[in-house]
Amino acid sequence: MSRLTGGCRPAWSTGTVTAIEPMSFDETVGHLSEAGLDFQPGESGGVLLYADRPPDGRSWRYTALAPTHTRLTELEVRLAATLGHEVL
């Protein structure tokens, strides 16, 4: 994780977020980008999808990175709200 964030030691978690409706990979990434959640190289936080479109189009596996645990929780709450469902 520190390699992705330029040497920082971020808080991170992995999980699955279930979208309210099926989406393509590009649609899902677009929602993350519009919400400012997409991870950009060199930044200290964001969300990475680490698998292609799931068979159901809804159960997206992710890794979230943030500089603090508080910020990590905020990212995961925003991720769930962005895709319209809950983090499992």
Backbone as CSV, one residue per row, in Angstrom:
resi,resn,N_x,N_y,N_z,CA_x,CA_y,CA_z,C_x,C_y,C_z
1,MET,0.804,-1.181,0.000,0.000,0.000,0.000,0.856,1.257,0.000
2,SER,1.960,1.229,0.732,2.804,2.425,0.765,3.394,2.726,-0.615
3,ARG,3.593,1.704,-1.430,4.102,1.927,-2.789,3.085,2.724,-3.604
4,LEU,1.807,2.441,-3.438,0.764,3.159,-4.172,0.633,4.607,-3.714
5,THR,0.934,4.880,-2.473,0.738,6.217,-1.917,2.036,7.001,-1.773
6,GLY,3.068,6.605,-2.489,4.316,7.357,-2.488,5.100,7.276,-1.203
7,GLY,5.039,6.142,-0.516,5.826,5.946,0.688,5.072,6.192,1.982
8,CYS,3.864,6.732,1.894,3.061,6.926,3.111,2.633,5.574,3.642
9,ARG,2.298,5.529,4.918,1.770,4.303,5.523,0.293,4.527,5.803
10,PRO,-0.550,4.296,4.797,-1.972,4.610,4.939,-2.736,3.562,5.738
11,ALA,-3.900,3.977,6.196,-4.885,3.024,6.698,-5.545,2.449,5.445
12,TRP,-5.896,1.180,5.494,-6.517,0.590,4.311,-7.441,-0.544,4.708
13,SER,-8.348,-0.854,3.810,-9.243,-1.978,4.020,-9.677,-2.522,2.667
14,THR,-10.129,-3.739,2.688,-10.699,-4.341,1.486,-12.107,-4.790,1.825
15,GLY,-12.931,-4.881,0.822,-14.300,-5.317,1.064,-15.068,-5.440,-0.229
16,THR,-16.356,-5.599,-0.076,-17.269,-5.666,-1.208,-18.388,-4.674,-0.952
17,VAL,-18.682,-3.875,-1.941,-19.814,-2.968,-1.862,-20.815,-3.424,-2.916
18,THR,-22.072,-3.517,-2.536,-23.103,-3.986,-3.443,-23.888,-2.799,-3.965
19,ALA,-23.810,-2.584,-5.269,-24.531,-1.485,-5.905,-26.024,-1.799,-5.961
20,ILE,-26.814,-0.756,-5.985,-28.261,-0.922,-6.005,-28.748,-1.524,-7.326
21,GLU,-27.989,-1.292,-8.387,-28.343,-1.865,-9.691,-27.077,-2.271,-10.424
22,PRO,-27.163,-3.231,-11.345,-25.983,-3.658,-12.102,-25.396,-2.496,-12.912
23,MET,-24.070,-2.465,-12.992,-23.355,-1.446,-13.754,-22.173,-2.081,-14.468
24,SER,-21.754,-1.451,-15.546,-20.527,-1.864,-16.210,-19.345,-1.353,-15.386
25,PHE,-18.171,-1.865,-15.696,-16.968,-1.399,-15.005,-16.798,0.104,-15.217
26,ASP,-16.942,0.559,-16.466,-16.758,1.980,-16.772,-17.781,2.853,-16.040
27,GLU,-19.018,2.400,-15.941,-20.033,3.156,-15.200,-19.652,3.272,-13.725
28,THR,-19.194,2.170,-13.160,-18.826,2.168,-11.746,-17.651,3.100,-11.493
29,VAL,-16.629,3.022,-12.327,-15.479,3.914,-12.205,-15.926,5.365,-12.380
30,GLY,-16.844,5.611,-13.301,-17.373,6.960,-13.499,-18.044,7.498,-12.248
31,HIS,-18.828,6.666,-11.580,-19.471,7.086,-10.329,-18.418,7.416,-9.261
32,LEU,-17.385,6.578,-9.167,-16.325,6.846,-8.194,-15.627,8.168,-8.512
33,SER,-15.334,8.377,-9.777,-14.650,9.590,-10.208,-15.500,10.832,-9.936
34,GLU,-16.774,10.772,-10.299,-17.679,11.906,-10.070,-17.778,12.253,-8.584
35,ALA,-17.702,11.251,-7.732,-17.797,11.464,-6.285,-16.451,11.840,-5.665
36,GLY,-15.387,11.862,-6.472,-14.056,12.182,-5.961,-13.447,11.060,-5.134
37,LEU,-13.890,9.836,-5.379,-13.408,8.687,-4.601,-12.337,7.878,-5.313
38,ASP,-12.157,8.095,-6.599,-11.202,7.284,-7.354,-9.778,7.586,-6.909
39,PHE,-8.999,6.538,-6.738,-7.606,6.668,-6.311,-6.772,7.165,-7.481
40,GLN,-5.931,8.153,-7.220,-4.994,8.672,-8.212,-3.581,8.434,-7.694
41,PRO,-2.665,7.932,-8.535,-1.292,7.670,-8.096,-0.675,8.895,-7.421
42,GLY,-0.020,8.650,-6.300,0.640,9.702,-5.550,-0.245,10.377,-4.517
43,GLU,-1.548,10.124,-4.571,-2.444,10.704,-3.568,-2.463,9.819,-2.334
44,SER,-2.953,10.361,-1.245,-2.934,9.611,0.009,-4.201,8.809,0.248
45,GLY,-5.174,8.900,-0.637,-6.396,8.149,-0.397,-7.259,8.008,-1.621
46,GLY,-8.182,7.053,-1.527,-9.130,6.807,-2.607,-9.528,5.346,-2.630
47,VAL,-10.333,5.005,-3.616,-10.851,3.650,-3.757,-10.337,3.042,-5.048
48,LEU,-9.892,1.798,-4.960,-9.461,1.019,-6.124,-10.394,-0.177,-6.270
49,LEU,-10.898,-0.398,-7.471,-11.609,-1.641,-7.761,-10.548,-2.627,-8.187
50,TYR,-10.512,-3.804,-7.602,-9.416,-4.703,-7.929,-9.831,-5.955,-8.654
51,ALA,-10.964,-5.896,-9.289,-11.386,-6.996,-10.156,-12.272,-6.387,-11.231
52,ASP,-12.368,-7.059,-12.352,-13.234,-6.587,-13.419,-14.685,-6.706,-12.972
53,ARG,-15.608,-6.366,-13.850,-17.036,-6.384,-13.534,-17.430,-7.739,-12.946
54,PRO,-18.095,-7.730,-11.792,-18.544,-8.995,-11.200,-19.677,-9.591,-12.041
55,PRO,-19.868,-10.896,-11.969,-20.910,-11.551,-12.779,-22.300,-10.937,-12.583
56,ASP,-22.618,-10.492,-11.374,-23.941,-9.902,-11.142,-23.977,-8.401,-11.433
57,GLY,-22.810,-7.802,-11.725,-22.744,-6.374,-12.008,-22.969,-5.489,-10.799
58,ARG,-23.080,-6.084,-9.624,-23.415,-5.330,-8.416,-22.396,-5.455,-7.289
59,SER,-21.758,-6.605,-7.137,-20.898,-6.897,-5.976,-19.443,-6.533,-6.280
60,TRP,-19.126,-5.267,-6.081,-17.811,-4.750,-6.452,-16.804,-4.921,-5.318
61,ARG,-15.683,-5.596,-5.623,-14.601,-5.742,-4.657,-13.696,-4.516,-4.764
62,TYR,-13.267,-4.014,-3.620,-12.485,-2.782,-3.602,-11.421,-2.823,-2.515
63,THR,-10.475,-1.905,-2.666,-9.536,-1.556,-1.606,-9.668,-0.055,-1.408
64,ALA,-9.786,0.369,-0.167,-9.840,1.794,0.162,-8.569,2.152,0.925
65,LEU,-7.977,3.290,0.579,-6.756,3.788,1.214,-7.015,5.193,1.718
66,ALA,-6.513,5.507,2.904,-6.668,6.850,3.462,-5.536,7.127,4.442
67,PRO,-5.254,8.397,4.701,-4.161,8.719,5.616,-4.467,8.371,7.077
68,THR,-5.746,8.299,7.447,-6.124,7.977,8.827,-7.303,6.998,8.814
69,HIS,-7.525,6.352,9.945,-8.660,5.435,10.052,-9.992,6.182,9.975
70,THR,-10.029,7.380,10.507,-11.254,8.183,10.428,-11.592,8.487,8.976
71,ARG,-10.601,8.902,8.215,-10.811,9.200,6.782,-11.188,7.935,6.021
72,LEU,-10.618,6.806,6.399,-10.945,5.531,5.765,-12.425,5.206,5.956
73,THR,-12.920,5.381,7.154,-14.342,5.147,7.421,-15.205,6.080,6.575
74,GLU,-14.807,7.337,6.470,-15.544,8.299,5.644,-15.580,7.854,4.183
75,LEU,-14.446,7.385,3.669,-14.398,6.907,2.282,-15.361,5.743,2.050
76,GLU,-15.374,4.809,2.987,-16.247,3.644,2.820,-17.724,4.016,2.910
77,VAL,-18.062,4.966,3.765,-19.450,5.437,3.848,-19.833,6.145,2.551
78,ARG,-18.945,6.970,2.042,-19.210,7.666,0.767,-19.287,6.689,-0.400
79,LEU,-18.464,5.653,-0.382,-18.509,4.632,-1.429,-19.876,3.964,-1.446
80,ALA,-20.365,3.556,-0.284,-21.681,2.914,-0.197,-22.771,3.862,-0.683
81,ALA,-22.704,5.116,-0.288,-23.714,6.091,-0.714,-23.642,6.329,-2.217
82,THR,-22.450,6.349,-2.767,-22.264,6.606,-4.201,-22.876,5.506,-5.052
83,LEU,-22.716,4.264,-4.614,-23.252,3.151,-5.391,-24.658,2.757,-4.934
84,GLY,-25.150,3.434,-3.901,-26.530,3.274,-3.504,-26.846,2.084,-2.619
85,HIS,-25.849,1.539,-1.950,-26.140,0.382,-1.098,-25.184,0.360,0.066
86,GLU,-24.927,-0.826,0.606,-24.107,-0.937,1.801,-22.812,-1.690,1.551
87,VAL,-21.828,-1.415,2.393,-20.549,-2.121,2.352,-20.715,-3.409,3.154
88,LEU,-20.300,-4.539,2.582,-20.403,-5.825,3.261,-19.080,-6.180,3.928
